[in-house]
Amino acid sequence: MNEKVVIVSNGYDRIDGRNAYQSDIKRLTLGVPILEENKKMQIAAQIWKIDEGDELILAQELPIHQVFDLMIFLSRTLLYFKEAYRLPLLYDPEKPTVERIGIQGGVLPVEVWINNQNINEDIKAFAQSLNDLGELIGERQRILNRILEELGGY
């Protein structure tokens, strides 16, 4: 295991969404990156799981800025789907861009992927899945919102 772990959350398998109590993801950590491709970053988030031999192994690692980027991307997507029901196809084929979010001198584009040949069916299934996951997402959103409010202008 990474000797440079600073913050740990053990027992993640008990709260891993629909996999709760059956998940092989056991631990979340924050610390110095382990993977070579992330060594330029100061902090990374790691996801640890148990392998077949009951050994704790690194399953995934993301630099901390990518974790935030994913949360921004997901949050904007959730906001989009709160209002998407107003559009007949849940999107406008002429204007697939949801938002272009300025970050780090560039742009994080959020858009409906109209290159998907099955977008009309897939977007409906995606919206239904978001709805079905409402209790899991809603609780986490409320917690994240409270924490972000506490952070203020960190």
N, C-alpha and C positions, 0 to 999 in steps of 0.2 A: 504494500500500500504506500501511497505517497506520504513521505515523512513531512511534507510541507503543507498538509491540511491544516486549516485554521478553524473553520466552522464545519460542524458535522450534524447531520440529521439521520439518526439510526431509526430503523423500524418503518421505513417508507412503505414497505410492502403492506402495511396495515391500512394505508390510506390511498393507495394507488388506483383511484377511480373505480371503474367496474372490475378491476383486478384485485381489489382490496382483499387481503388475507390469502391470496393465491399468487401474488406477484413474485417474480424472482428479483425484482429491484429492491434491494435491502437498505441502501444508504445513499444520501446526497451529501456532497462535500463542496466546499469552496476553499481554494488555496492556489498555490503555484501550479501552473500547468504541468501535466505529465507527458502528454503527447508532443512529439518533436515539432509538429506543424503549429503548435500553439505557444512555443517557447518565447516568442517575441512579446506576448501579452504578460501582464503582471499577475492577473487573477483569472482563474477559470472555474467553471462549475462542472463537477463530475457526478456521474450516475454510476453506482456500483451495483453489481448483481452477483448472485451465487451461481457458480458453474456446476457442472455435473459432479465434480469432486468436492462439493461444498466449500470451495475456495471463493473468496471475495475477489472479483476482477472488475477492472474498469470497463464499463459498457459503452459509455459516451462521455465526451468532454466538449464543452463549448467555452470559448473566451467570454468573459462576462458581458462585453458589449453586444455579442450576438444574442445572449439571453434577453437583454433589453430590447434589441431589434425585433426579436420574435414576439415579445410581449406587445410592442408598439404595433407590429403587423397584425397580430391576433386581435388586439383591442380595437383597431380601426375596422377590421373585418366584422367583429361583433356589432359595432355601431352601424355599419352598413346594413347588416341583415335585420336590424331593428326596424328599418324603414323600407327594405327591399320589397316587402309585400305590396307596396303601392305600384310597382312596375309589373306589367303583365307577365314578363318572363323572369322576373326577379332581378333583371339587369336591363340596361339599354344597349343593344348591339351597336348603336352608333357612337356611344360614349362609354366604353368599358372601364375607363379610369375612375376609380373610387376616390383616390386622393394621391397627391404627390407630396410626401412629407420630407421637408428639408432637414437633413442631418449631415453634420460634418462637412459642410461645403458641397454636398451632393444631394441626391434625392433618393428616398425609399419609395418607389412607386407601388401603389396598391391598386390592382385592377382585376377585373373579371377576365379569365383566360379564355377569350373567344376562339382561340386556336384549337380548343378541345372540341372535337367533332360531336361529342355528346353533351355539350355544355347545358343545353336546355333541360335534359333529364338530370344531369349531375348536380346542377345548382339547386334543383328542387330537393334532391336527396340530401345534399349538404345542409340546406336550410332546415330540413326535417330533423337531421341528426343534431344540429345545434339546439333545436327545440327539445329533442329527446334528452339531451345532455344538460338541460336547463338547471336541474338541481345541483349537479356537480360543478358546473361552470358558475352558477349564481353565487354559491357559497364562497368559492375561491375569489370571485370578483369583489364581493363585499369585504373580504379579508384584505385583499390587495389594495383596494380603495382606502381602507382605514390606515393601512401601513404607509401608503404613499402620502396621505394627508398628514400623518405624523412626521414624515420626512420633510415635508414642506419644501423649502428651497435648498436642500442639502447641496 
